[in-house]
């Protein structure tokens, strides 16, 4: 039996900043539906799975076409649980339940509605054609204001310092700072990498995408702006 590549979408029921955000409606569709449809439309994907602890999310995910083979246990549904732990739990559960080999896993957060099937396929194809890589992540260029050299931390009593004062002093202009990137909308890795090292591993590849595809929804206002991006034609809602 040929090894498979699957997508895992973690969607817990409890969200403190934006309650029930994973199934909030974006342009008339549950937010989680966008990542599910992108995964279903990707030619390199053999299975689309949602990991959740929530019965309502499970039902909606199934209605959207994803598989929810089991519910996530409560100990994997807390704020401090990592996505890597959730993916590893799904991999082990599928191995026990289906006994089908899994070569690669693509992790997509349901809060990344602008992920496309083409992004998934490009990441998986890079993994398949680059045997030295352990993972492939989509990235977007970081804007100047959020460059690491411009970041700061509070030092107490309304004072602050730069994280990298020496580097910033040596690269004070926008043009002199080295290029920086931010995570975009998916993480693809070999299964054993997920199980032993997490989603990145040691040798990491990337695919650069337009920053609009990196839109992530943690707050309700970000959902409203996402709808504006769709309605104004900046993003095509189709997978």
C-alpha positions as CSV (number, residue, x, y, z in Angstrom):
1,X,0.0,0.0,0.0
2,X,1.4,3.4,-1.0
3,X,2.3,5.9,1.7
4,X,-0.3,8.6,2.1
5,X,-0.1,12.3,2.7
6,X,-2.8,13.7,4.9
7,X,-4.0,17.1,6.2
8,X,-4.7,17.6,10.0
9,X,-6.7,20.6,11.0
10,X,-6.8,21.1,14.8
11,X,-10.0,22.8,16.0
12,X,-10.6,22.8,19.7
13,X,-13.9,24.0,21.1
14,X,-12.7,26.5,23.7
15,X,-11.2,29.8,22.5
16,X,-10.7,32.5,25.1
17,X,-10.1,35.5,22.8
18,X,-12.8,34.8,20.3
19,X,-15.3,32.2,21.5
20,X,-16.3,29.5,18.9
21,X,-14.1,31.2,16.3
22,X,-13.3,28.0,14.4
23,X,-17.0,27.7,13.3
24,X,-17.7,31.5,13.1
25,X,-19.2,32.4,9.8
26,X,-17.0,34.0,7.2
27,X,-18.9,35.1,4.0
28,X,-21.6,32.7,5.0
29,X,-19.4,29.7,5.6
30,X,-17.9,28.2,8.8
31,X,-14.3,29.4,9.2
32,X,-13.1,25.8,9.3
33,X,-14.7,25.1,5.9
34,X,-12.0,27.1,4.1
35,X,-9.1,24.9,5.2
36,X,-11.1,21.8,4.7
37,X,-12.1,22.7,1.1
38,X,-8.5,23.6,0.3
39,X,-7.3,20.2,1.6
40,X,-10.1,18.3,-0.3
41,X,-9.1,20.1,-3.5
42,X,-5.4,19.4,-3.3
43,X,-4.3,16.7,-5.6
44,X,-1.5,15.5,-3.3
45,X,-3.7,14.8,-0.3
46,X,-5.1,11.4,0.5
47,X,-7.1,12.3,3.6
48,X,-8.4,15.4,5.4
49,X,-8.8,15.0,9.2
50,X,-10.1,17.4,11.9
51,X,-8.9,17.0,15.4
52,X,-11.4,18.4,17.9
53,X,-12.7,17.9,21.4
54,X,-16.1,19.5,20.5
55,X,-19.2,17.6,19.2
56,X,-20.6,20.6,17.3
57,X,-17.3,21.3,15.5
58,X,-17.0,17.6,14.7
59,X,-20.5,17.6,13.1
60,X,-19.7,20.7,11.1
61,X,-16.4,19.4,9.9
62,X,-18.0,16.2,8.7
63,X,-20.7,18.2,6.9
64,X,-17.9,20.1,5.2
65,X,-16.3,16.8,4.0
66,X,-13.6,16.2,6.5
67,X,-13.1,13.0,8.6
68,X,-13.2,13.1,12.4
69,X,-12.3,9.5,13.3
70,X,-12.3,10.2,17.1
71,X,-12.6,13.1,19.5
72,X,-9.5,14.6,21.1
73,X,-9.2,13.9,24.8
74,X,-9.6,16.8,27.3
75,X,-5.9,16.7,28.2
76,X,-5.1,17.7,24.6
77,X,-7.6,20.6,24.5
78,X,-6.0,23.1,26.8
79,X,-4.4,26.5,26.0
80,X,-0.9,25.2,26.5
81,X,-1.2,22.1,24.2
82,X,0.8,22.5,21.1
83,X,-0.3,21.8,17.6
84,X,2.5,19.3,17.3
85,X,1.1,17.3,20.1
86,X,-2.3,17.3,18.5
87,X,-1.0,16.2,15.2
88,X,1.1,13.4,16.8
89,X,-2.1,12.2,18.6
90,X,-3.9,12.0,15.3
91,X,-1.1,10.2,13.6
92,X,-0.9,7.6,16.3
93,X,-4.7,7.2,16.4
94,X,-4.9,6.7,12.6
95,X,-2.1,4.1,12.7
96,X,-4.0,2.2,15.4
97,X,-7.3,2.5,13.7
98,X,-6.5,2.2,10.0
99,X,-3.0,0.7,9.7
100,X,-2.4,2.8,6.6
101,X,1.2,4.1,6.2
102,X,1.4,7.9,6.4
103,X,4.4,9.6,4.7
104,X,3.7,13.3,5.2
105,X,1.4,15.4,7.3
106,X,0.2,18.9,6.5
107,X,-0.9,21.0,9.4
108,X,-3.4,23.8,8.6
109,X,-5.0,25.9,11.3
110,X,-8.7,26.6,10.8
111,X,-7.9,30.2,11.4
112,X,-6.0,30.5,8.1
113,X,-9.0,30.8,5.7
114,X,-6.9,31.9,2.7
115,X,-4.9,28.7,2.3
116,X,-5.3,27.3,-1.2
117,X,-5.0,23.8,-2.7
118,X,-2.1,25.1,-4.8
119,X,-0.2,26.0,-1.6
120,X,-0.7,22.6,-0.2
121,X,0.4,20.8,-3.4
122,X,3.5,23.0,-3.7
123,X,4.6,22.2,-0.2
124,X,4.0,18.5,-0.5
125,X,5.7,18.3,-3.9
126,X,8.8,20.1,-2.5
127,X,8.9,17.5,0.3
128,X,8.5,14.7,-2.2
129,X,11.3,16.0,-4.6
130,X,13.7,17.1,-1.9
131,X,14.7,14.0,0.2
132,X,17.0,16.1,2.5
133,X,14.1,18.3,3.7
134,X,12.2,17.3,6.9
135,X,9.6,20.1,6.5
136,X,8.3,22.8,4.2
137,X,6.5,25.9,5.5
138,X,4.8,28.6,3.6
139,X,6.2,32.0,4.4
140,X,5.5,35.6,3.6
141,X,7.7,38.7,3.7
142,X,7.6,40.5,7.0
143,X,6.8,44.2,6.8
144,X,9.3,46.8,8.1
145,X,7.4,47.6,11.3
146,X,7.4,44.0,12.4
147,X,11.0,43.3,11.5
148,X,12.8,41.6,14.5
149,X,15.2,44.5,14.8
150,X,12.2,46.8,15.5
151,X,10.6,44.6,18.2
152,X,10.8,45.5,21.9
153,X,9.9,44.2,25.3
154,X,8.7,45.9,28.5
155,X,11.3,46.4,31.2
156,X,8.8,47.7,33.9
157,X,7.2,50.9,34.9
158,X,6.3,51.9,31.4
159,X,9.9,51.5,30.1
160,X,11.1,49.3,27.3
161,X,14.1,48.1,25.3
162,X,14.8,46.7,21.9
163,X,15.2,42.9,21.6
164,X,18.2,43.3,19.3
165,X,19.7,46.8,20.1
166,X,23.1,46.1,18.6
167,X,21.8,44.7,15.3
168,X,19.3,47.5,15.0
169,X,22.0,50.2,15.5
170,X,24.0,48.5,12.8
171,X,21.1,48.3,10.4
172,X,19.1,51.5,11.2
173,X,17.5,52.1,7.8
174,X,14.7,50.0,6.3
175,X,16.9,49.0,3.3
176,X,19.9,47.9,5.4
177,X,17.9,45.4,7.5
178,X,18.2,41.7,6.4
179,X,15.1,40.2,4.8
180,X,12.8,38.6,7.4
181,X,9.8,36.3,7.0
182,X,6.7,35.2,8.9
183,X,4.8,32.0,8.9
184,X,2.0,32.0,6.3
185,X,-0.7,29.4,6.2
186,X,0.6,25.8,6.5
187,X,3.3,23.5,7.8
188,X,4.1,20.2,6.0
189,X,6.5,17.7,7.5
190,X,7.4,14.0,7.2
191,X,5.5,11.9,9.7
192,X,8.5,10.8,11.7
193,X,9.6,14.4,12.0
194,X,6.2,15.3,13.5
195,X,6.5,12.4,15.9
196,X,10.0,12.9,17.1
197,X,10.9,16.6,16.6
198,X,7.7,18.5,15.8
199,X,6.6,20.3,12.7
200,X,10.0,21.8,11.6
201,X,12.8,19.3,12.1
202,X,16.3,20.3,11.4
203,X,16.4,20.9,7.6
204,X,13.6,23.2,6.7
205,X,12.3,24.4,3.3
206,X,9.9,27.2,2.5
207,X,7.7,28.5,-0.2
208,X,7.1,32.3,-0.3
209,X,3.6,33.5,-0.7
210,X,1.9,36.9,-0.9
211,X,1.2,38.3,2.6
212,X,-2.5,38.4,2.0
213,X,-2.5,34.6,2.2
214,X,-1.0,34.8,5.7
215,X,-4.2,36.4,7.2
216,X,-4.9,34.7,10.5
217,X,-8.0,35.1,12.6
218,X,-7.6,35.2,16.4
219,X,-10.0,38.1,17.1
220,X,-13.5,39.0,15.8
221,X,-12.2,42.1,14.0
222,X,-9.8,40.0,12.0
223,X,-12.8,38.0,10.8
224,X,-14.6,41.2,9.7
225,X,-11.5,42.4,7.8
226,X,-11.2,38.9,6.2
227,X,-14.8,39.3,4.9
228,X,-13.8,42.7,3.5
229,X,-10.8,41.2,1.7
230,X,-13.1,38.7,0.1
231,X,-15.9,41.1,-0.8
232,X,-13.4,43.6,-2.3
233,X,-11.8,40.9,-4.5
234,X,-8.4,40.8,-2.8
235,X,-8.8,37.1,-2.1
236,X,-10.7,34.5,-4.0
237,X,-12.7,32.4,-1.5
238,X,-12.6,29.3,-3.7
239,X,-10.0,26.6,-2.7
